[in-house]
């Protein structure tokens, strides 16, 4: 463009919920209300405040779905009388119908790129622009396989960004004599190619004159190479029609640096179309010198194998309800992703604005972009055409950005014709544009022409697995990897939406929702806890479930890193997902703010370019055994890891070191998983308890939890499996009993596993497990003999496996080991608890502390700790009448 007029500010405005504006010719009328643009109807609070609550997603305070009219006056100056004009709207939301001076001139409905409307020449003086935006009118982008929730595409769903009405970002009237309609930069090396489409405008119907006569046309390119003197290249062009293609090849100097994850060097090209020395139009674009290719099962960036450490961006921006169009907003999100060790972001069923690409270019992030759909393919011709149109616009608008390296149709597509649709899509783009790699649908299906695939199977908990998932069905081991899935496909494999581990809501977060949505789902949890007398536990629930969540993410990420020939992973997600039943799966909240239980630095230990890995059969050892593990290093840094050594130290919970071992490391090439050697740690000299195995080297570190337990002590306990009035009378008289109830003896409540719940119980139709880990009351004397942290540790898998917690609601009890319940139920659950009845004590123990204790070291150790406590002096515990205990037991007993 040669010039632009900023149209931001106050516009006339009217809501049209009944759709009468067209019939009543509002485009030719003065609209009565006003609104600020850029902005949305929600932000302007043009509708009444809602009061409904739902756990499905955040609640819009002032929602509106329907037609809305926007209007303002523009003035064409005398010097602009011979120019052609465009209306530029960076990010509207909904179908836009545009009127000039009451006459309709255009319509658009892109959810992915700016809307540009060609207005032609406008007479000098005042003109009225009127827009009707209808956010109830889209192609069927979100009509997926989920009939109970049809609007799920993140391009428009209330589950994420909200279905808002308005325009955000830049609003401009852009003016030019002719147009540089396309500026594409192909720079896989320092030999680059620049392609331009030059459009001549001419209003003559029969004898157009623009491309007649003698003129000297040329394109002037100014290349602004980072750290270099600018280069200016003049390229003559011959204009013989309204459309001229220009292709310019250039060899850049060797000093021009390449773009990659570790050195994200961004260059710029300015293009100007000159005719007889006069400027007709100007365009500018960032670009990076880089190539992206695949080789077998590997993805190569500039010829170097990379490993994708990714997360999803699902368009979650609670203050505005729409994605930022400025760099600061994206620096917050993307800078956080980098701080936690990630190098990759997948945009789930939407495409972000320009600022996102610019920040990713600067930070060295690898972006996977999708058209705005989560839908069936091949059944709706209008949608199919729309997908191709959106793909064309996305590449035309953002294709020069070096960060834009991966492109797919959309998320988890379905339909009997989807395979052919996806094959055509990938085939078409591979033949047209090699600046990125292509896949059909994220998650599925696998297609022949895809350059990479993403699949949901390579992860520790898959949809519907419930208690049969790997980390619930058996104790932790770190031998498992995803080689069997790698071998099933011949191309690069990226794991789809791994993790999905939930954390209890942080109720302090409620106050942060000061924008267009309110966290009424969190308020429902808060109010339920308060009604049940457990509100004071909320922070503990969040911190302790979060600690377990972090451990689960660590194992999921490491399983991917220790898989040979794996291409990477995409988390779901680093950030909380506030929709689909409230899926609090993030280690950062919906605002990309750090949560209090894991720092970026700690997360970065196991999610980084270089990560040391221990592969072991288990992490619970009988004292005297030798812990053995294979040491590997996953190394995907900029260059080789110099020769040195890896140090392995064992440190107990008090910080005391109990041994140190060193393993030599040769030079390690980047882009590979390396075998280093075997680590053997004798445990005979280690004290009983929990230890950290710290693995450190030059610029990298990792840690593992090791439980060392003595065996052989069976410990005597007075155990019963049922209660009656006689037994409770004996306790009242001074007897101390342990009620060790079998799972089948109690009314079903929460299904108890070792992991936190997956995604959430509402959206997964109550998929187990239903709980979020344990809280160990470390002040209780039992923990003088039973090693534990406040939160669940890996060795406690043995305590919860196959068990059912006590629901002690209504029974005052001291929780020795509390179970954190699903926030939708907030049952008062205990794995081990204590009450006083008169002179005696009753311990409630839902753990199996009776069978196979020679093999079950952790359960045996808990039994010893309970016996030791019962034989000693009692601590403070709530006193309950025997009759009340019996009444409780009859209520929960099956």
N, C-alpha and C positions, 0 to 999 in steps of 0.2 A: 504494500500500500504506500501511497505517496503522503497521505495525511489521514488523520483519524480525529473523530469527535467523541469524547467521552460522554456516554449517555447514562452513567450512574447518577443516582440522586432520587428525587421524588417524582414518582409517576402517578398519574390519575389511575383509579383502580375501582373495580367492582366485582364482587362474587356473583356467580351465576349458577346457583345450585339446581335450578329448574330448567336450565338450558334455554332461556328465552332471549338471550342477547342477540343471537343471529336474526331471529324473526323480528325483533324490535329495533334492529339496525344500530346496535350500540357502537359499532365502529365509526358511525357518523355522528355520534352524540358525545357530549361531555360527561365523562364518568364522575360520579359524585364523591367517591372516597379517594384516599391517597395511600401509597405504600412506598417503601424505600427499596430500590434495587441497586446493587445485587441484594437478594434476600428471598425469603420464602413467606408464604401465607402463615405458616406455623410461627415463624419468628415475629411476624407482625401482630400475632394474636388476633386475627380477624374473625375467629369463631369462639363460641363460649368455652370456658374451661370444662374439661371432662372430669368425671369423678369415678368412672369405672376402673376396676382393678383386674389384673390378669397376671398369671405366672408365665404366660406364653412369651411375652416380650416386654420391653419398656413401654410405658404408656405415654402417648402423645398428649400434651396438654391442650393444644388447640388444633386438632387435625382438620384437614379439609380435602375431600376428593371430589372433583368435578371441574367445571369450567370456571375460569377466572379471567378477567379482562384487565389489560395494562395499557396505558396510553400516555404519550407525551408529545410535545411540540419540538420540531427541529427546525433549524434555519440554515438554508443553503446560501452561502456568501457568493458575491458576484464572481470572485476568482474561481469558484467551484462549478460554475455553470456549464462548463464543457467536460466535466469529469463524470465518470460512472461510479455509482455508489453501491456499497454492500452494507447490510445490517449484520453485525457479528455478535452472537450470543454465546459466550464460552460454555456454559453448562445450564441449559434449561432442563426442565423435568416434566415431560408430558408432550402431547402433540401440540405444536405451535402453528397457529394460523395467523398470518401477517396481513395487515391492511395498511395501505397508504392513502391518506385522504379519503377514507371510507371505502376504498376498493380493495378487494382481496387480491394479493399478488403472489402468495407463496404458502407452502405448508412443509413442515419437517417434523421428525419424531426421533432423532438420534438420541440414544441414551449414553453414547460413548464419546462423542466428539462435539466440537462447537457446531451450532447451527449457523449457516451462512446463507443469507437471502440476497439475491441480486436485485437491486432496485432500479438499475439503469440510470439514465440521466434524470435529474430532478430540476425543475425550474427554480431559478433564484427566488428566495423568499421562504415563507413558513409552510411547513407540511406537518401533518398529524400522523404519527405512527401508532398503530393499535395492534396489540397481540391478544389473541385468545389462546390461553394455555389450558389444556385439558389433561389432568393427571389421572383420569379414569380411562383414558384411551391409549393403550399400547398394543403392540403385537403380543402374542401369547408367550412372552419370554419366560414366565415363571410357572407355566402349567406343566409341572413335572409329574412324576409317578406318585406324588403324595396327595391324593384327592382330598384329604381332610384339611390340607393347607396348600391351596393352589398357587398362591403368590409367594414363591420362595426364592426367585432369582434376586441376588443381592443388588442388582441394578435398580430395584423398585420396591423391595419388601419392607414392611414394617418390622420384620424380624431383625433388620440391620439398619440401613440408612434412613428408613421411613419413605413412604410414598408422598413426597412433598410436592408443592406447586410453587413455581417461581423461576427465577433466573439467578445464577451466582457466577462469580468470576467477572471477566471483562464484558462490558456492553459498549459497543462502539459503532459509529457510522464510519466506515472505511471508504476512502476515495482513491481513484487511480484513473489513468488514461486507458491503459490496457492491463492485462493481468498475467503475472507469473502464477499459473494455476497449480503447478507442481514443482517442487524442488526436492529431489531425492539424491542422497549421497551414499555411494557404495564404496566402503573403505575397508576391505578385508586385509589390506596391506598398505604400504605407502604408495602403491600405484592405485589411485582412486579414480572413480567414475562419478561424474555429476550429471544428472538428467533433469531437464526442465521441460515443462509444457507451457508454451507461450500462447495466450488467448488474445486475439484481436477483437475488439468490440466495434460493431458498425450497425447503425440503425437503418441503413438503406436496404430496402426490400429487393430491388431489382439490380442495382448497379453499385454494390459496395465499393468503397474507395480506399479503405485503409490499406489494403495490400496491393494497391495500384500505384504507379508512378515510381520515381526514383527516390529511394531513401537509403540511408546507411543505418542498418539495425545491428546492434551487437549486445551481447551479454557480458557485463563486467563482473568478474568474480573476485572478491577480496577474502583471502583465507587468513584467518587470525589463529595461528598455531601457537599453542601454549608455550610460552618462554621463547618464542622466535619472532623475528621480524615478519610483518605481514607480507603476504604475496598477493600481487594484483595481476589478474589474467584477463585479457580482452579476447572475446570469442565472437567473430562475426556470424550473423545468422541471416538467412534469406527468408523473408516473410512472403509467402505466396498464397496463403489462405488464412482462415480464422484460427487455425490450430497449427502450431509449429513445434516439432520436437527437436530439442537440442541435446546432444550427448557430448560431454567434454571429459577427456581423460587427462590426468595429470600425474606426474611423479613428484611426490613430496620429498623433502630432504631427509636424510637418514636421522637427523636430529629430531624429527617429529616423533614424539613418543606414542606408544601404543596404549590403549585403554584396557585395563583388567581390574579384577577385584582388589589387587594390592597397589595398583598405581592407576587410579581412575582419571586419566588425562583427557580433558574435553577440549575440542577445537571448535571453531566457528567458521561458517562460510556465509558471506553476504553476497547476494545476487542482485544486480540492477539491470533492467532492460532499458537501453538507451536507443533513441531514434534521432539521428542527426544531432547528437550531442545532448538531447533533452531526455530527462528521465520519464519513463512511462509507468514503471512500477518497481517496487523493491521487495525483496524477501530475504529472510535470514534463518539460519538453522544451526543448532549444535550438531556435532558428530564426533565419533570416536573411531580410531583406527583399530579394528579388531575383527577377528573371524570366529565364528562358532560352527563347529562341525561335529559329526559323530563318527566313531570308529569302532565297529562292533558294538559292545555294550558300554562304551565309554563316551562321555561328552568332553569335547576339547575346546578350550578357549585359547586362541592364538597358538594352537598346537599342543597346549599343555592340558593334561587331564584334570578335570575339576570334580569336586564332590559338592553337591547342592545341600546346603544346610538351610532349609527354608521354613517359612511359616505362611499362613494365609492372611491376606487382608480381605475382610468381608464387608468393607465399607461401613465400619462402626465408628461413628463420630457423634456422641450423644449430645453435645452442646448445640450443634447446628442441625443434625439430621442429614447432612450431606458432606461429601468429601471436601477437604480444603482445596482451594485454588491458588493458594500462596505457598511459598517455600517454607516459611516457619512451621506451618502446620505439618508438613511432610517431614521436615527435619526432626520433629519430635517423634513421629512414628518410626521412621526409618533409622534414625539415630539410635533409638531404643533397640530395634532389631539388631543392629550392628553391635551394640554394647553387649548383647546376650550371645554373641558369637555367630549370628546368622549372616549368610551372604546372598540370600535368595528370598523373594516374596512372590507368591502366587496371588493374583487378583481373581477371586472366586466370583464367576458370573457377572463381572463388570469390568470396565476399563476406567482407570483414574484420569484426572485432568493432567494437563501439561506439567504443572509444577511437580507432580510425583516423579515423572520421568527425569526432570531436570535435577532433582535432589538425588535420585538413584544414580544418575550419571556421575554426580560429584562424589558420592560415597562408595561407588564400586559395587552396587547391588545388582544382582541378576533378576530381571523381572519376567514373570510368566503372566501373560495377559490373555483374557478371554473375551469373546463377544458376550453381550449381556443376557445370556440365556441359561436356564436350567429346565430343559423341556424335552418333549418328544420331537423327533426329527422325521421328516418325510411324509407327514400327514397333513400339514398346514402349508399350502403353497406360499401364502403371504409371509408366514414366519420364515420359511426357508429362504425366500428372496431377501427378507430383512437381514438375516444372518450374513448373507454374502455382502449385502450393502454395508452393514456395519463393519465387517472385516476390511473391506476396501477403504472405508473412511478411517479406521483405526491405523492402518499401515500408512496411508497417505499423510495422516496428521502427526503420528508419533514414530514413524518407521526409521527416522534418522538417529534416534537416540541410541547410544551404544548399550544402554542398560536393557533395552527391549530385545531380549534374546530368545524368548520362547512364546509360542502362540498356539492356542487351541480354540475349538468352537465354544466350549462351555463345560459346565459341571455335570457329571454323571448323567449323560444323555440316554434316552430310551427310544424305542420304536423299531418296528420291523424293517424299516428302510434306513435305519441310522448308519449301518455299515457302508452302504453305497454313498450316502451323503458325505460321510467323513472321508472316505477314500477320495472322492472328487475334491473335497476341500483341501486335503493335504497335498494331493497331486498337483492341484492348481497352484497353490502357493509355493511349493518346492520348485516348480518350473519358472515361476515369476520373480521370486525374491529370495535370495539365499542369505540374507542378512540375519536370519534367525532360524531356529529349528522348530518343527511343527509336529503336533499330535492332533488326534481327533477330539476325543472327549476326556476330560480329567476324571480319573477313577476307572473308567471303562468306556468303550470296549477296546481290545487290542486290534489294531488294523495293520494290514500288510505294509502300507506306505508310510506309516508313522516313523519318525526318526527317534522318538523316545516314547515310552508309555508310562502311565502312572497306574498303580494297582493298590487296592486296599488290603490285600492279604499279607504283605510283609510288615506286620506290626504285632505287638504283643497282645492286643485285645481287639478282636474284630466284631463287627456289628452282629449281635445275636448270639455270641459265644457264651455270654453269661459266666457262670462259675466254671465252665470248661476252658476258659482262656488261660493262656500259658502261666501267668503270674498268680492266678487263683488256683489252678489245678495242681501245681507242684512248687516246691521251694525254689528260691532264686538259684539259678546257675547262669554262667555267662559263656556257655558253649554254643548256645543257640544263635544261629544267624539265618539269613534269608536266601541261602544259596539255592535251595530247591526252587524258589520262585524266579531267581535270576536265570536259572537254566531253562525255564519254560519259555522265555522269549529271547529272540536273537538280537534285540536292540536294547538301548539303555533303559534301565528300569528305575523309576523314582517311586518311593512308597507314598501312598495317597492318604493324607489326613491322619497321620499317626498320632497316638496319644489320646486325646479327648478325655483326659483325666480331670475330674472336677475337684473343686475346692469349695468349702463352705463360704457363703456370702460374707463379705466384709461390710457389716452394717454401718461402719463409719463412712462408707462410700456414698451413702444416701445423700449427704449434704453437697456432694460434688455435682449432682444433677440439677444444675441451675438453668439449663437451656430449654430446648423444645420438648424434651422427654423427661419423665419423672420415673424414679425407680420404685414404683408401687409394688413390683414383685419383691424387692428387698423389704419394703415396709410390711408386706404380708408375713414375711418370715419373722421380722422384728416383733410384730404384734402377737404372732403365735407363740414365740419364745416367752414373751412377757406374760401371756396368759397362763403358761405352763410353769412359770417361776424359774426359767432358765436363761433369761436375758443376760445375766452376768457371765454366762459361759460362752457367749457368742464370739468374743475375740479369741478365746482359747480354741474353740471349734475351728475358726479360720486358720490360725497359725499352725495348729497341729495337723489338720488335714492338708494344709499347704506344704508342710515338710514332707509328708508322704507323697503328695502329688509330684514334688520335685524329684524324689527318688525314682518314681515311675518314669518320668520323662527322661531321666538320666539313662535308665536301662533301655528304653525304647530307642533313644538316639545312639547309644553304644552298640546295640544289636545291628543297627544299620551300618555304623562305622566299621564293625568287624566282619562285614560281609564282603568277600572278594568280588570285584567287578560290579559292585553296586554303584548306581549313579547318584543317589542321594535321597533325601526325605523332605516331605512337606508336613509340618506340624499343623494340627488343628487344636489349639493354636497357641502362639505365645501370648496373645491377647484374649481376654474374656469375650465370649459370644453371648450377648444379652437376650437373644431370641431363641426360637425353637424349644420353648419350655424352660428357658434360662439355663444356658450351658456355660458355667463358670469354669472354663478349662484353661484359663491363662495364668501364667506367673506374673503377668502385668495386668492391670485392670482395663476396663473399656476405654480409659483415657490414656493408655500407654504409660501409666505411672507404675513404678515398682511397688510390689507388694512386700510386706515386712518379713517374709520368711525365707527369701532367697535373693541374694544380691546378683547383679549382672556378672560380677567377677567370679562368684562361685559357679554360676550356670556356665560361664565361659570355659571352665575347666574341662567339661565333657562335651562342649559344643564349640569347636574351634578348628582352625586349619590343621593344627597338630594336637593329637590326643593320644596319650598312652592308655592301653587297654589291658586288663587282666582277664584271661579266659580260664575259669575255674569250674569245678563240678559242684561246688557249694561253698557257703560262707559261714556254716556252723560246724565247729570242730570240737571233738572230744580232746580235752587237755592231754597232751602227750603225742598226739598225731602230728603229722607234718602237713601243713597247708601248701599245696602245690598249684601253681598257675602258670600258664603260658603268657609271656609278655609280648604284646604287639604295639606298634605305633602306626596310627593312621596319619599319614602326612600328605597334606594337600596345600602346602604353602607356596609362596612365589618361586622358591628355588629349593635346592637340596638342603637337608638338615646336616650340618657339619658333624664329623665324628666327635664323640664325647662319651658320656656315660649317663645311665639312668640310675637314680638312687631310690631304693625302696626302704622305707622306715615304718616301724610299727609303733604307734602311740596310743596310750590308753585314754579314757575319757577325762582323766585328770591332767592330761598333757605330758605325762611321763613317757619317755622313749624307752623301748624295750628291744631294740635291735635295728641294725642298719646293714643293707646289702647293696652292692653296686654291680651293674652289668655294663660291659662295654658296648658302645654303639658305633658302627662304622658310618661312613657317609650314607645318608638315606636319600634316594631320589624322590623328588616330589611326584604326587599323583599315584600313590600306591599305599597298600597295607603291608607293613613290614613285620616279619617275625624276628624277635630280638633274642629270646631265650626263655629259660624256665626259672621262675622264682620259687624257692622253697623256704618256708618259714617254720622252724620247729616251734611247737606250742608248749613243750614241757616246761620251759622256763617262763612262759607268759602267765601273768595272773589271770584268774577267772574273770570274765567280764567281756565288755565290748571294747574293741580296738579299731583304730583307723589304720589302714594300710595306705601310706602316702607314697605316691609315685611321682617323682619330679625329675626334670631335666632342664636343658637350656631353653627357657622360654615356654615350658609346658608343665602341667601338673594335673594329677587326678587323685581320687581317693576312693577307697572301698571299705565297707564295714565288715568286720570279722568278729564273730562271737566265739569265745573259747569257754567251754563248760566242762566241769568235772562230772563224772558219772558215778554210779554205784550206790548212791545213798537213796534208798527208797522212801524213807521218812514215814513215820506213823501219824495218821490223821484219823479223826473220828468223822467218817463220811457217811451221809445218808443220801438217798435218791428221791425221797418224798418227805412231806411234812404232814403231821397230824397234831391234834391238841396235846396228846401225851408227850410227844417229843418237844414241843414248844414249852410245855410245863417244865421239862427237865432242863431246858436251856435257861428258863427263868430262875431255876434253882441253882444254876452255876455251871452247867455243862456247856462246853464249846463244841459246836457242830459245824461241819461243812456240808452244805447242800450242793452236791455235784449232780446237777440235773442233766439228763440226756436230752439232745435236741428234740426228739420225738415226744418227750414228756411235756413239752410246753406248747401253748397255742402259737402258731406261726406268727412271727412279726417280720422284722427285717431279715433278708437273706444276707448272711455275713460272709464276706470274703476278705482276702488280705488287701486288695487294691481299693482305691476309692471308686466311686461309681463312675460309669462311662457315659459321657455326654450329659444326660440327665434322665431321671426315671419317667418324666412325662412324655418326652419325645420318643423314647425307646420302648414305650409301653411296658414300663416297670421291669426292664431288664436288670437282673442282679449282676453284681452285688448292689445292695441298697444303702451301704454305709460308706463312711469317709475316714476310716481308720480309728486308731485308739488314742486315748489320753491316759498316760500312766501317772498316777499321783506319787511322784518321787519322794514326797515327804512322809509317805507311809512306811512303816518299818519293814514291810514285805520286800521293799526294794533295796534293803540293806543286803539281802541275800540273792535277789533276782536282778540281773543286769538289764537295764533298760534306759532308754531316753524318754523324754516326755511324750514324744510322738511314736507312732509305729516304727519299728525297725524290722529288717528283713527276717531276723530269727523268730519274730512273733507270728510269722505265717503258721507255725505249728500250733499256736494257741487258738487261732480262729478257724482253721480249715475244718469244714464240715460241721461247724458248731452253730448254735443259735444263742443270742444274748438274752439275758433277763430283761424284760420290760418292767422296770421298777417304778413306773409312773404311779404316783400316789403313795409310794412307800418311802419314807425318809431313810436314806441309806448313804453311807460314805462310799463313793465310787473309788475303788482301788485301781481298777482298769475300766475306764469308761469307753463306750463305743459311741462314735459320732454318727448320728443318724442322718439320713436324707433330709434336707431342709424343708421338703414338702410335708414331712410327717413329724419331725422333731420329737420322736419318742425318747423317753428317758431310759437309755439302754446301758447295761453294765455287763462286762465279761466277768469281773470279780468285784464284789462289794461286801460291805460289812454293816451289821446293825447290832445293837445291844438289846437284849430282852432280860430285864431284871438283872441278875448277877452273871448271866452268861452272854456268850457271843454266838452269832450266827453269821458264818461266812457263806456268801452265795458265789459259787464257782461254776461258770458255764464251760470251762475248759475241761477237756478229758485229762484228768491227772491220775488215771488208774490203769490204763491199758498200755502194754508194749513200751514201758518206760525205759527199758534197757536201750531201746533204739531211739526213743523220742526224748532226746536230751533236754530240750527246752521245757517240755511239760514236766519232766522229772525235776528240773531245777525249780520250777514254780512250785511244785509240791513241797520240795524241801523248804523253800522260803515261807510258804504258808504254815507248815508245821513248826518251823522255828518261831514264827510270830505267835501262833496259838499257844505255844508253851511258855511264852514270855508275858510281859506286862501289857495289858490292853491299852490301846490308844483311844482317844475320844472318837466316839461314833454315835450317831443318833440313837436314842432309846425309843423302842416301839413296843406296844403291848402285844403279847402273844396272840390275842384274838385278832388284832389288826393284821399281823403277819399271816395268819391262817386265812383271813379273808382275801388278802392279796394273792396268796398262793392258789387258792381255789379259782381266782379270776384268771390267772395266767397258765394254770396247769391244763394240759390237753385232756 
